[in-house]
């Protein structure tokens, strides 16, 4: 049986983005498409989509715009970091 402390650690981990997801998030905020993000990070477009899907779940959103707004509100990105291309 999993104790309460272990459940808290699991829940806490599920609420945070991985470093790779944060990289994807910053590129989404910059306005890049999945294909461009994949090329920039040297990963497949499918992997980008997987990262986005997990981030949508963590953030409780359904769109890229909502994801960026969520990240701005939480301080995970700031307007000065965004390089609109």
Helices and strands as residue ranges (DSSP letters): H 4-14, H 19-29, H 34-41, H 45-59, H 64-74, G 79-81
